[in-house]
């Protein structure tokens, strides 16, 4: 059978944003279900989805492709995340806008996600080094319990930064390898000196020495 949806709307406690302008084609037969040409919007964000489900029931294998553009990294999204991710998000001071794409596979036992998030105009203001990093751009790829970002660009003050990042899951923590270089000198001013102390902590010995 074939079911066509036009101009639908979704409100659900597990979905952080109300979705509207939902459209798509559902195909159902004895072997499972297919979703094609599914699109929707939530504010400025646009979503697309295609999915194949081989069978019926909670353990049915599936593959899905998801795309999101112009997604704001705001409090509404933060509140929808698991508590463990919220903690890292808060400590990093993440803001900005991203595009994302994901390919998800489920074999009936385990998930195999491959996700790429493209920062368009992001910013960081991390607790451990509270020096604002602005206009962050680059791709973050998640696969096989690791996150890689081989080519990042951002600005600190008036200086352009470029670097790379690798995060490897070592449960329950993540191991990080970060390389950063600037195109020119960054002024040693009060903003930089204050960043030598973890946010919310007494002035560090390094900051006093500087």
N, C-alpha and C positions, 0 to 999 in steps of 0.2 A: 504494500500500500504506500501511498504518498500523501503527506500532509504538508501544506505550505502555510507558513506563519508570516504575517505582515503587521508591522507597527505594534508589536507586543511590548509588554512592560513586565519587569521582574523586581519584586521586593522580597528579600529573604534575609533572615538573621545572619546567615553565614556569608552573605555577599556584602562587602563593605560599602558598595555604592548602589543606589537604585539604577537599574538599567532600563532604557527605553529605546524606541525605534528599532526593536528587535525583529529581525526577519531571518528566514532560513527555510530549507527544505528537509523534511524528515522522510526517510525511506525505511520501511519495516517489512521483513519477510521472515520465513521460518528459521533463518540462520542468524538473525540479529538485526541491528539497526545501523543506519548511516545518517549523519548530519552533514549537509552540504550548504555552502554559501551563507553561513550564519554570520550576521553582523549585528552590532548594537552600539549604543552610545551611552556615556555617562558624563554629563557636563562636556568638557572639551575632549575627553578621552574617547577614542573609537576602538572597538573590539571586533575581532573576527575569529571564527572557530569552525573547524571541520573535525569530524570524529567518526570512527568505525568501531562498533561493538560487536564482537563475535559471540553471539549467544545472549542469554538473559540471566539475570541474577547478579548478586554482588561480586561474584568471582569471575565474571565473564571477561576474557581478554579484550583489550581495547588499544587503539592508537588514536592520538589526538594532536592537532596542530592549533596553537593559539597565538594570536597576535594582538598587541595593544600599542596604541600610539598616543602620545601626549598625555601620559599618566602623571599626575601630580603626586609627589612624595609629601603628602600632607598628614595632618593629625587623623583624618578619617581613615586613611590607609593604615597608619600606625596602629590605631586602636583595633583594627581587624587582624593584626598579625599575632602569631603565637607569642607568649610572654618571653620565651627564650630569645626570639629575634628582636622583640621590642627593646630588650636590655641593650643589645649591641647597637641598635638603631639610635637609641637615646645617647649612649656614650660617644657615638661618632658624630652626632649632630647633623644628620643627613637631611638635606632639602633639595628641591629642584624638580625637574621634569625628565621623564625617561620614555623611550620606546622599548618594547620587549617582544620577544618571540619565544615560543616553547614547543618542543616536540615531546610528548609524553607517551610512554609505552607501559602497558600492564599485562603481564603474561598469566594472570590468575593467581600469582603468588607475591610478586614484588613489582614495584614501580621502577622505571628507568627514565628519569627526566633529563632533558638537555635544554638548557635555558640560556638565552643571550639577552642581556639588558644593556641598552645603549644610553648612556648619560648624555643629555642634550645640553643642559646648563645647570649642572649640579653644584652643590656646595657642601663642605664639611667644616665642623667646628668641634673637634674631638676633645673630650674631657682630659685625656692624658697629654695633649699638646694643644691648648686652646688658642690656636692661631688660625684665623679664618682662611680657608682654601676655597676659592671661588671659580666660577666658569669651568667647572670640571666637565670634560668630555672624553668619551672612549667607551669601548665595549667590555663588559664583564660577562664571562662565560662560565656557566656551572655545568659540570658533568663529572660523573664518577667520584662524587664526594670532594670535589675540589673546585675552586673559583680562580680563574686566570683573567688577567687584564694586561695584555702585553704592551699596549700603547695608549697611555693616558696623557692628557694635557690639562693643565689648570693654571690658575694665577694665585700668587701669594703677594699681597701688596701690588706693586706694578710689574712684578717679574713673572715671566712665563716659566712654568714648571713642566717637565716631562718625566715620565717614569713608567714603572710596571709593578704589578701586584700579583702575588700568588697566595692563596689561602688553601690549606690542606686540612681536612677534617681529621682530628685525632681525638675521638670522643672521650670526654664531653667537650673538649675545647677545640680551637682552630690554631694551626701553626701558620704564621704569616712571614712572607718574604717580600719586602718592599724596597724598591730602588727609586730614588728621586734625585733629580738634578735641576738646577735653574740655569736660565740663559745668561744671567748676570747676578751681581751681588744683591742680597736682601738686606736692607738697612737694619742695624742693631738699634732699634728704638724701643720705647716702653712697651709697645704691643708685643714685640718679639720676646723681650725680657720677661714679661708677665706670663708668657706661654711656657716658660721653663718650669712652672709649677702646675701640677695637676689641678684642674678646676675644683674649688671647694676645699683645698688642702692648705695648710700653713705654707708660708714662703719657703721654697726648697733651698738647700745649701748651694745648689748650682746657681740659682737665681741671685742669692746673696753675693756669691763670688763674682758673678758677672756685673 
